[in-house]
């Protein structure tokens, strides 16, 4: 199964509360934090909503 490495790169100041809550739902607590999530449609949807604030890298787990 593939995983997504997601890094929070840009501050959410000035963006809507929905986007701030999405970052929190992904598990971010502070800027420049990197998290790894299983690749799923729900995670992809959340990442799509905040794609301008995060960097996403795909990795295959073997």
MOPAC internal coordinates of N, CA, C and O (Angstrom, degrees):
PM7 1SCF
backbone

  N    0.0000 0     0.00 0     0.00 0    0    0    0
  C    1.4489 1     0.00 0     0.00 0    1    0    0
  C    1.5283 1   108.87 1     0.00 0    2    1    0
  O    1.2310 1   120.45 1   -39.30 1    3    2    1
  N    1.2947 1   116.75 1   140.70 1    3    2    1
  C    1.4604 1   119.57 1  -179.76 1    5    3    2
  C    1.5220 1   110.61 1   -86.53 1    6    5    3
  O    1.2310 1   122.11 1   -22.31 1    7    6    5
  N    1.3253 1   113.57 1   157.69 1    7    6    5
  C    1.4578 1   120.68 1  -179.94 1    9    7    6
  C    1.5193 1   108.46 1  -125.85 1   10    9    7
  O    1.2310 1   121.36 1   -21.82 1   11   10    9
  N    1.3177 1   115.01 1   158.18 1   11   10    9
  C    1.4568 1   121.75 1   176.29 1   13   11   10
  C    1.5129 1   109.14 1  -113.17 1   14   13   11
  O    1.2310 1   120.67 1   -50.94 1   15   14   13
  N    1.3216 1   116.33 1   129.06 1   15   14   13
  C    1.4621 1   121.95 1   173.81 1   17   15   14
  C    1.5278 1   105.69 1  -100.33 1   18   17   15
  O    1.2310 1   120.65 1   -65.47 1   19   18   17
  N    1.3302 1   116.36 1   114.53 1   19   18   17
  C    1.4588 1   122.25 1  -173.99 1   21   19   18
  C    1.5271 1   108.76 1  -115.11 1   22   21   19
  O    1.2310 1   120.82 1   -53.15 1   23   22   21
  N    1.3294 1   116.03 1   126.85 1   23   22   21
  C    1.4609 1   122.11 1   179.85 1   25   23   22
  C    1.5193 1   109.31 1  -118.73 1   26   25   23
  O    1.2310 1   120.94 1   -51.12 1   27   26   25
  N    1.3302 1   115.81 1   128.88 1   27   26   25
  C    1.4667 1   121.53 1   178.03 1   29   27   26
  C    1.5185 1   107.58 1   -81.22 1   30   29   27
  O    1.2310 1   120.10 1   -67.48 1   31   30   29
  N    1.3465 1   117.42 1   112.52 1   31   30   29
  C    1.4553 1   121.84 1  -171.63 1   33   31   30
  C    1.5275 1   114.93 1  -109.03 1   34   33   31
  O    1.2310 1   119.41 1   155.59 1   35   34   33
  N    1.3081 1   118.72 1   -24.41 1   35   34   33
  C    1.4590 1   120.87 1  -175.21 1   37   35   34
  C    1.5313 1   109.44 1  -128.84 1   38   37   35
  O    1.2310 1   120.93 1   -38.13 1   39   38   37
  N    1.3202 1   115.82 1   141.87 1   39   38   37
  C    1.4547 1   121.40 1  -178.62 1   41   39   38
  C    1.5280 1   111.50 1   -63.38 1   42   41   39
  O    1.2310 1   120.96 1   -30.88 1   43   42   41
  N    1.3082 1   115.76 1   149.12 1   43   42   41
  C    1.4646 1   120.94 1   179.88 1   45   43   42
  C    1.5295 1   111.82 1   -93.32 1   46   45   43
  O    1.2310 1   119.92 1  -174.07 1   47   46   45
  N    1.3263 1   117.76 1     5.93 1   47   46   45
  C    1.4675 1   121.07 1   177.56 1   49   47   46
  C    1.5246 1   108.56 1   -63.43 1   50   49   47
  O    1.2310 1   120.92 1   -50.06 1   51   50   49
  N    1.3261 1   115.85 1   129.94 1   51   50   49
  C    1.4524 1   120.62 1   179.36 1   53   51   50
  C    1.5191 1   113.90 1    92.41 1   54   53   51
  O    1.2310 1   120.20 1   176.59 1   55   54   53
  N    1.3233 1   117.22 1    -3.41 1   55   54   53
  C    1.4613 1   121.56 1   177.72 1   57   55   54
  C    1.5290 1   109.68 1  -104.25 1   58   57   55
  O    1.2310 1   120.73 1   -13.42 1   59   58   57
  N    1.3104 1   116.20 1   166.58 1   59   58   57
  C    1.4626 1   120.75 1  -173.89 1   61   59   58
  C    1.5294 1   112.36 1   -67.34 1   62   61   59
  O    1.2310 1   121.28 1   -21.09 1   63   62   61
  N    1.3257 1   115.16 1   158.91 1   63   62   61
  C    1.4639 1   120.57 1   178.06 1   65   63   62
  C    1.5163 1   111.76 1   -62.72 1   66   65   63
  O    1.2310 1   119.96 1   148.38 1   67   66   65
  N    1.3322 1   117.68 1   -31.62 1   67   66   65
  C    1.4626 1   120.55 1   177.32 1   69   67   66
  C    1.5268 1   110.72 1   -58.59 1   70   69   67
  O    1.2310 1   120.85 1   137.55 1   71   70   69
  N    1.3237 1   115.98 1   -42.45 1   71   70   69
  C    1.4612 1   119.54 1  -178.83 1   73   71   70
  C    1.5244 1   111.20 1   -70.94 1   74   73   71
  O    1.2310 1   119.98 1   143.28 1   75   74   73
  N    1.3153 1   117.63 1   -36.72 1   75   74   73
  C    1.4605 1   121.30 1   176.57 1   77   75   74
  C    1.5248 1   110.46 1   -64.17 1   78   77   75
  O    1.2310 1   120.63 1   138.48 1   79   78   77
  N    1.3289 1   116.41 1   -41.52 1   79   78   77
  C    1.4641 1   120.65 1   178.89 1   81   79   78
  C    1.5212 1   111.59 1   -68.22 1   82   81   79
  O    1.2310 1   120.37 1   147.31 1   83   82   81
  N    1.3218 1   116.90 1   -32.69 1   83   82   81
  C    1.4607 1   120.74 1   177.40 1   85   83   82
  C    1.5244 1   110.35 1   -65.99 1   86   85   83
  O    1.2310 1   120.05 1   137.30 1   87   86   85
  N    1.3219 1   117.51 1   -42.70 1   87   86   85
  C    1.4645 1   120.45 1   176.32 1   89   87   86
  C    1.5226 1   110.74 1   -60.14 1   90   89   87
  O    1.2310 1   120.86 1   137.32 1   91   90   89
  N    1.3248 1   115.96 1   -42.68 1   91   90   89
  C    1.4639 1   120.79 1   179.15 1   93   91   90
  C    1.5335 1   110.67 1   -64.80 1   94   93   91
  O    1.2310 1   120.52 1   140.28 1   95   94   93
  N    1.3426 1   116.62 1   -39.72 1   95   94   93
  C    1.4695 1   121.04 1   179.64 1   97   95   94
  C    1.5274 1   111.48 1   -66.35 1   98   97   95
  O    1.2310 1   120.50 1   149.44 1   99   98   97
  N    1.3235 1   116.66 1   -30.56 1   99   98   97
  C    1.4666 1   120.09 1   175.83 1  101   99   98
  C    1.5277 1   111.26 1   -71.35 1  102  101   99
  O    1.2310 1   120.34 1   162.10 1  103  102  101
  N    1.3265 1   116.95 1   -17.90 1  103  102  101
  C    1.4554 1   120.98 1   177.05 1  105  103  102
  C    1.5096 1   114.77 1   108.73 1  106  105  103
  O    1.2310 1   119.89 1  -173.68 1  107  106  105
  N    1.3343 1   117.82 1     6.32 1  107  106  105
  C    1.4603 1   120.48 1  -179.25 1  109  107  106
  C    1.5181 1   111.11 1   -75.68 1  110  109  107
  O    1.2310 1   121.49 1   -39.92 1  111  110  109
  N    1.3368 1   114.76 1   140.08 1  111  110  109
  C    1.4557 1   120.63 1   176.81 1  113  111  110
  C    1.5230 1   111.27 1  -119.01 1  114  113  111
  O    1.2310 1   119.99 1   151.49 1  115  114  113
  N    1.3335 1   117.63 1   -28.51 1  115  114  113
  C    1.4577 1   119.87 1   179.71 1  117  115  114
  C    1.5332 1   110.94 1  -149.35 1  118  117  115
  O    1.2310 1   121.36 1   -20.42 1  119  118  117
  N    1.3086 1   115.01 1   159.58 1  119  118  117
  C    1.4531 1   123.57 1  -178.66 1  121  119  118
  C    1.5261 1   110.67 1   -61.84 1  122  121  119
  O    1.2310 1   120.35 1   -32.63 1  123  122  121
  N    1.3194 1   116.94 1   147.37 1  123  122  121
  C    1.4657 1   126.23 1  -179.73 1  125  123  122
  C    1.5275 1   112.96 1    69.53 1  126  125  123
  O    1.2310 1   120.14 1  -164.79 1  127  126  125
  N    1.3085 1   117.34 1    15.21 1  127  126  125
  C    1.4535 1   122.13 1   176.33 1  129  127  126
  C    1.5264 1   108.86 1   -82.67 1  130  129  127
  O    1.2310 1   120.51 1   -35.43 1  131  130  129
  N    1.3298 1   116.64 1   144.57 1  131  130  129
  C    1.4590 1   121.95 1   178.11 1  133  131  130
  C    1.5227 1   108.97 1  -118.52 1  134  133  131
  O    1.2310 1   120.99 1   -47.53 1  135  134  133
  N    1.3313 1   115.71 1   132.47 1  135  134  133
  C    1.4573 1   122.21 1   178.38 1  137  135  134
  C    1.5250 1   109.36 1  -124.98 1  138  137  135
  O    1.2310 1   120.68 1   -24.70 1  139  138  137
  N    1.3292 1   116.31 1   155.30 1  139  138  137
  C    1.4594 1   121.40 1   175.71 1  141  139  138
  C    1.5216 1   107.61 1  -119.10 1  142  141  139
  O    1.2310 1   120.72 1   -52.55 1  143  142  141
  N    1.3345 1   116.22 1   127.45 1  143  142  141
  C    1.4658 1   122.53 1   178.73 1  145  143  142
  C    1.5202 1   109.45 1  -126.61 1  146  145  143
  O    1.2310 1   120.80 1   -28.42 1  147  146  145
  N    1.3244 1   116.07 1   151.58 1  147  146  145
  C    1.4548 1   120.71 1   170.56 1  149  147  146
  C    1.5222 1   108.63 1   -64.87 1  150  149  147
  O    1.2310 1   120.43 1   -36.75 1  151  150  149
  N    1.3083 1   116.78 1   143.25 1  151  150  149
  C    1.4581 1   121.08 1   179.36 1  153  151  150
  C    1.5307 1   108.54 1   -76.04 1  154  153  151
  O    1.2310 1   120.73 1   -64.37 1  155  154  153
  N    1.3300 1   116.21 1   115.63 1  155  154  153
  C    1.4618 1   121.45 1   179.31 1  157  155  154
  C    1.5241 1   108.52 1  -145.68 1  158  157  155
  O    1.2310 1   120.14 1   -19.55 1  159  158  157
  N    1.3235 1   117.34 1   160.45 1  159  158  157
  C    1.4651 1   119.48 1   179.61 1  161  159  158
  C    1.5268 1   113.55 1   -59.59 1  162  161  159
  O    1.2310 1   119.46 1   144.76 1  163  162  161
  N    1.3141 1   118.64 1   -35.24 1  163  162  161
  C    1.4633 1   120.39 1  -179.17 1  165  163  162
  C    1.5270 1   111.03 1   -68.98 1  166  165  163
  O    1.2310 1   120.02 1   138.08 1  167  166  165
  N    1.3201 1   117.56 1   -41.92 1  167  166  165
  C    1.4649 1   120.96 1   177.44 1  169  167  166
  C    1.5188 1   109.99 1   -66.39 1  170  169  167
  O    1.2310 1   120.23 1   138.76 1  171  170  169
  N    1.3289 1   117.17 1   -41.24 1  171  170  169
  C    1.4731 1   120.92 1   177.98 1  173  171  170
  C    1.5341 1   110.87 1   -60.42 1  174  173  171
  O    1.2310 1   120.36 1   140.53 1  175  174  173
  N    1.3222 1   116.91 1   -39.47 1  175  174  173
  C    1.4601 1   120.59 1   178.64 1  177  175  174
  C    1.5094 1   112.13 1   -64.86 1  178  177  175
  O    1.2310 1   120.38 1   137.97 1  179  178  177
  N    1.3363 1   116.88 1   -42.03 1  179  178  177
  C    1.4610 1   120.13 1   178.07 1  181  179  178
  C    1.5250 1   110.93 1   -65.40 1  182  181  179
  O    1.2310 1   120.44 1   138.37 1  183  182  181
  N    1.3277 1   116.77 1   -41.63 1  183  182  181
  C    1.4621 1   120.87 1   178.93 1  185  183  182
  C    1.5243 1   110.32 1   -63.99 1  186  185  183
  O    1.2310 1   119.77 1   141.03 1  187  186  185
  N    1.3159 1   118.05 1   -38.97 1  187  186  185
  C    1.4665 1   121.85 1   178.83 1  189  187  186
  C    1.5323 1   111.02 1   -61.11 1  190  189  187
  O    1.2310 1   120.64 1   145.17 1  191  190  189
  N    1.3254 1   116.39 1   -34.83 1  191  190  189
  C    1.4672 1   120.33 1  -178.60 1  193  191  190
  C    1.5268 1   112.38 1   -70.09 1  194  193  191
  O    1.2310 1   120.34 1   150.26 1  195  194  193
  N    1.3403 1   116.96 1   -29.74 1  195  194  193
  C    1.4665 1   120.54 1  -177.81 1  197  195  194
  C    1.5364 1   111.57 1  -120.27 1  198  197  195
  O    1.2310 1   120.30 1  -150.57 1  199  198  197
  N    1.3193 1   117.03 1    29.43 1  199  198  197
  C    1.4659 1   120.73 1  -174.62 1  201  199  198
  C    1.5214 1   113.24 1   -61.94 1  202  201  199
  O    1.2310 1   119.68 1   156.67 1  203  202  201
  N    1.3258 1   118.21 1   -23.33 1  203  202  201
  C    1.4574 1   121.91 1   178.72 1  205  203  202
  C    1.5355 1   112.03 1   -79.74 1  206  205  203
  O    1.2310 1   120.18 1   171.14 1  207  206  205
  N    1.3368 1   117.26 1    -8.86 1  207  206  205
  C    1.4635 1   121.58 1  -178.84 1  209  207  206
  C    1.5306 1   113.24 1  -108.80 1  210  209  207
  O    1.2310 1   120.27 1   165.98 1  211  210  209
  N    1.3301 1   117.09 1   -14.02 1  211  210  209
  C    1.4631 1   120.58 1  -173.90 1  213  211  210
  C    1.5259 1   111.40 1  -126.41 1  214  213  211
  O    1.2310 1   121.37 1   -17.78 1  215  214  213
  N    1.3264 1   114.98 1   162.22 1  215  214  213
  C    1.4579 1   123.07 1   172.63 1  217  215  214
  C    1.5205 1   106.66 1  -114.47 1  218  217  215
  O    1.2310 1   120.42 1   -49.47 1  219  218  217
  N    1.3327 1   116.80 1   130.53 1  219  218  217
  C    1.4617 1   120.93 1  -177.26 1  221  219  218
  C    1.5237 1   109.07 1  -118.62 1  222  221  219
  O    1.2310 1   121.14 1   -49.33 1  223  222  221
  N    1.3398 1   115.42 1   130.67 1  223  222  221
  C    1.4522 1   122.02 1   175.69 1  225  223  222
  C    1.5186 1   107.52 1  -125.01 1  226  225  223
  O    1.2310 1   120.51 1   -42.98 1  227  226  225
  N    1.3187 1   116.62 1   137.02 1  227  226  225
  C    1.4563 1   120.66 1   177.97 1  229  227  226
  C    1.5178 1   108.74 1   -96.15 1  230  229  227
  O    1.2310 1   120.90 1   -36.77 1  231  230  229
  N    1.3313 1   115.88 1   143.23 1  231  230  229
  C    1.4625 1   119.98 1   176.92 1  233  231  230
  C    1.5181 1   108.75 1  -141.49 1  234  233  231
  O    1.2310 1   121.18 1   -38.25 1  235  234  233
  N    1.3165 1   115.34 1   141.75 1  235  234  233
  C    1.4746 1   121.08 1   176.80 1  237  235  234
  C    1.5118 1   108.19 1   -93.02 1  238  237  235
  O    1.2310 1   120.79 1   -47.63 1  239  238  237
  N    1.2974 1   116.09 1   132.37 1  239  238  237
  C    1.4537 1   120.60 1   175.45 1  241  239  238
  C    1.5073 1   107.87 1   -97.93 1  242  241  239
  O    1.2310 1   120.42 1   -52.95 1  243  242  241
  N    1.3114 1   116.80 1   127.05 1  243  242  241
  C    1.4647 1   119.54 1  -177.50 1  245  243  242
  C    1.4923 1   111.97 1  -120.03 1  246  245  243
  O    1.2310 1   120.10 1   180.00 1  247  246  245

